[in-house]
Amino acid sequence: MELETLARLYAAEYIKKGDALAVAEILYDIMDVSVRDDSVPEQETRKKFLERIVYIMNEHDREYAEEVTKEYLSITIDLITRGAK
């Protein structure tokens, strides 16, 4: 399946979910696993894929995409200030 199509499917699934915190946690976990297990080039590919998902979400529901982004940043900040997840 083409990467763009896959990103659109994920974006649609995450928008349909309607739970910004849950989606932010999913996105964080995906990147966290990549950082631990993938090579640097694979991490970059995964990061770009996740960025594309958020971009597509933003095209369809900017407010929701911003809420997901805020939750993602909140998770990151909380983990930095309290220790690793």
C-alpha positions as CSV (number, residue, x, y, z in Angstrom):
1,M,0.0,0.0,0.0
2,E,1.3,3.5,-0.9
3,L,2.6,5.5,2.1
4,E,0.3,8.4,1.4
5,T,-2.8,6.2,1.4
6,L,-1.7,4.5,4.6
7,A,-1.2,7.9,6.2
8,R,-4.7,9.0,5.2
9,L,-6.1,5.8,6.6
10,Y,-4.4,6.4,9.9
11,A,-5.5,10.0,10.0
12,A,-9.1,9.1,9.3
13,E,-9.0,6.4,12.1
14,Y,-7.5,8.9,14.6
15,I,-10.1,11.6,13.7
16,K,-12.9,9.1,14.0
17,K,-11.6,8.1,17.4
18,G,-12.3,11.6,18.7
19,D,-10.1,11.2,21.7
20,A,-7.1,13.6,21.5
21,L,-5.4,12.2,24.5
22,A,-5.7,8.6,23.3
23,V,-4.4,9.5,19.8
24,A,-1.5,11.5,21.3
25,E,-0.6,8.5,23.4
26,I,-0.7,6.2,20.4
27,L,1.5,8.6,18.4
28,Y,3.9,9.0,21.3
29,D,4.2,5.2,21.7
30,I,4.9,4.7,18.0
31,M,7.7,7.1,18.1
32,D,9.0,5.9,21.4
33,V,9.3,2.3,20.1
34,S,11.0,3.6,17.0
35,V,13.6,5.5,19.0
36,R,14.4,2.4,21.1
37,D,14.3,-0.2,18.3
38,D,14.9,1.4,14.9
39,S,18.0,2.7,13.2
40,V,18.3,6.5,12.8
41,P,17.2,6.4,9.1
42,E,14.2,4.3,10.1
43,Q,13.4,6.8,12.9
44,E,13.4,9.6,10.4
45,T,11.1,7.7,8.1
46,R,8.7,7.0,11.0
47,K,8.8,10.6,12.2
48,K,8.0,11.9,8.7
49,F,5.1,9.4,8.5
50,L,3.7,10.6,11.8
51,E,4.1,14.2,10.7
52,R,2.2,13.4,7.5
53,I,-0.6,11.8,9.6
54,V,-0.9,14.9,11.7
55,Y,-0.8,17.2,8.6
56,I,-3.6,15.3,7.1
57,M,-5.6,15.4,10.3
58,N,-5.0,19.2,10.3
59,E,-6.4,19.5,6.8
60,H,-9.6,17.9,7.9
61,D,-10.0,19.1,11.5
62,R,-7.6,21.7,12.5
63,E,-8.9,22.1,16.0
64,Y,-8.7,18.4,16.7
65,A,-5.2,18.1,15.3
66,E,-4.1,21.0,17.5
67,E,-5.6,19.3,20.5
68,V,-3.8,16.1,19.7
69,T,-0.6,18.1,19.3
70,K,-1.1,19.8,22.7
71,E,-1.7,16.4,24.3
72,Y,1.4,15.0,22.7
73,L,3.6,17.8,23.9
74,S,2.0,17.5,27.4
75,I,2.9,13.8,27.5
76,T,6.4,14.6,26.4
77,I,6.9,17.4,29.0
78,D,5.4,15.2,31.7
79,L,7.7,12.4,31.0
80,I,10.7,14.7,30.9
81,T,9.9,16.2,34.2
82,R,8.9,13.0,35.9
83,G,11.3,10.6,34.2
84,A,11.0,8.2,31.2
85,K,7.8,6.4,30.5
